[in-house]
Amino acid sequence: MTPDAAPTSLQRRRWLSSLAAMPLAALGWPRLASAAACDDTANWIPPDDFLSDLPRLMQALRVPAIGMAVVERGEVVWARNLGVTNAETRAPVADDTLFEDASLSKPVFAYLVLQLADQGVIDLDAPLVRYRRLDYLADHPWVDMVTARDVLRHSTGMPNWRKDPAHEKLVPAAKPGTRIDYSGEAIFWLQLVVEKLTGESLDESMQRLLFGPAGMRDSSYTWSKDLAERSVYGHRAVEDEEAGMPPQMLRETWNAAQTVADRWGKPLSAWRYEDAQRALPEVQAITPKGLVNWPGDILANAAASLRTTPSGYARFMALMVRTPRAPWQISEATRTAMLTRQIDVPGRWTDKGLGWNLEATPRGPVFYHSGSNGGIFKNVALGDARGQRALVALTNGGSGNVLYRRVVRAASASWPIWRRPSGSTRTALGSSTRPCASGRHSATPWRTAATSEWV
């Protein structure tokens, strides 16, 4: 990338966050003649005929790779990776290929915070400034009110990402606890609080408390040469007619930071905010102007930088639906709170738990999150705690959200998820508010206007 083509600071923040994620209700679906009758015993593994047709759909949508995994009865029972990591090199995906999870990073980080809450390390309802006041926080009474609970339910009032983080102070636009404002900035602040409380980097805490015990061995919020070799590249959406590969923003910033890490002899996985502050001038000297603007651009990011295999993320989803629980996991009461509405905002199309979106369906509640980094990585994770089942779909294409919706519909055909039976009330997942009847549902196409809410 030449300096003339370097992204602005605003573009950088959009790349690092999950900005391009549309609400789950925002895309319409082709008409189906009928949907399967509700069946609590049916699993969520996509049927063979759909999987056989999946390569055709991938080609039509220009999504080079998809990784899927399914949890049933609290265990990972199925996983499948299809396609190539890079449309130009045609390197095939493998079982250990890593996908960029984007905002699916947030629920995993929320789990870590709740582990620390169970241990008495952090109080979810104590002001974060009690633990750490950052130099880029504005001097404002609302800043002093923000709690970890506000962060995890997105009620801090803070923006998703600042337009100019090198010069702009972070300040809530609303009194914390009064409305929903999806905020990567708030997640990052809580990450730095966790750094101070544990004395570790984000990845060190993750490996010790979650990734190691859960067997998520191919999971990391940071970067290394090995992770780089196994990570997919992102690709343009099908409607984007610009030629060539799009900028790979996290890969470009991580590779620059890796140069400094190698010189220091300190791996990026061990970097804390102070390390990123010290490295910033060196990284800026070897990157195009505007690519790296503040320490947060070269530090592991709890809101957006997780990399996993689909089966690795499914192991995390298993923790969300499985009982009984191991001693290192969050308590049952905490898991219940994580999946329970944490703030009452009338008229919302979805509710907020702690780290998760919550939605009612005719078969019971589901929890979910989607993610989009830079518009070239699109992902979703969906779970049914009562049925102890979950589904993960990770892609490396800008039209991956269209593809993963088809995966979810095929996998959960026995559940009226992401479909609207005729004459029913729409919800965010496109389900009916009336209970599942004995007959078959007639699914019709529908579309809603996009909102400013990121899921």
Buried (B, 14 or more C-beta within 10 A) or exposed (E): EEEEEBBBBBBBBBBBBBBBBBBBBBBBBEEBEEBEBBEEEBBBBBEEEBBEEBEEBBEEBBBBBBBBBBBBEBBBBBBBBBBBBBBEEEBEBEEEBBBBBBBBBBBBBBBBBBBBBBEEEBBBEEBBBEBBBBEBBEEEEBBBBBBBBBBBBBBBBBBBBBEEBEEBBBBBEBEBBBBBBBBBBBBBBBBBBBBEBBEBBBBBBBBBBBBEBBEBBBBBBBBBEEBBEBBBBBBBBBEBEEEEBBBBBBBBBBBBBBBBBEEBEEBBBBBBBEBBBEBBEBBBEEBBEBBBBBBBBBBBBBBBBBBBBBBBBBBBBBBBBBEEEEEEBBBEEBBEBBBBBBBEEEEBBBBBBBBBBBBBBBBBBBBBBBBBBBBBBBBBBBBBBEBBBBBBBBBBBBBBBBBBBBBBBBBBBBBBBBBBBEEBEBBBBBBBEEEBEEEEBBBBEEEBEEBEBBB
